[in-house]
Each structure stands twice: as structure tokens, then as C-alpha cells.
Amino acid sequence: MPIDTQDELRHYLLQLWSSQLERPQLGERDDFFDAGGSSMQVIEMLTTVSEELGREIDYAEFFKNPCVDNLSQLLGA
């Protein structure tokens, strides 16, 4: 899945989070864990990102940066 811009990457991550958490009204600065996410869901999401985008996010980095805005910067576009 080609993602060329930060906006596309943020949109992708928001869709993934919304689907995973079953919450359609998430924003780029919402904390994954405050929105109801669990560590098991983090593993599932990191696996999906790796498989679909071919990009890796370190598990520990996710916990340090649990919002779409920060993670999209870590992943780059």
C-alpha cells in the first residue's frame, strides 16, 4: 500500500485505530490508551502496519508516542 505524504499516513493510522478501537471519532492527538486501547491491540496494529506498509514501529516507541500525530512522524512518509 503506497503512502506518499504525512497526511495520507495520518489518515491511514486514524482509520486503523478507529477500526481497532471501534471508535469512529478519534483525532490525531488522541491517546491510544486513553481511547480504550490495550497492549494486545498495539501488537495487532504494529503487525498490520508492518505487513501493509512495510514500515516498523518499535513497541516501546509506541508507548512513548501513543497518538497518530507522533507516530506518523516516527514512520515518516
Buried (B, 14 or more C-beta within 10 A) or exposed (E): EEBEEBEBBBBBBBEBBBEBBEEEEBEBEBEBBEBEBEEEBBEEBBEEBEEEBEBEBEEEBBEEBBBBBBBBEBBEB
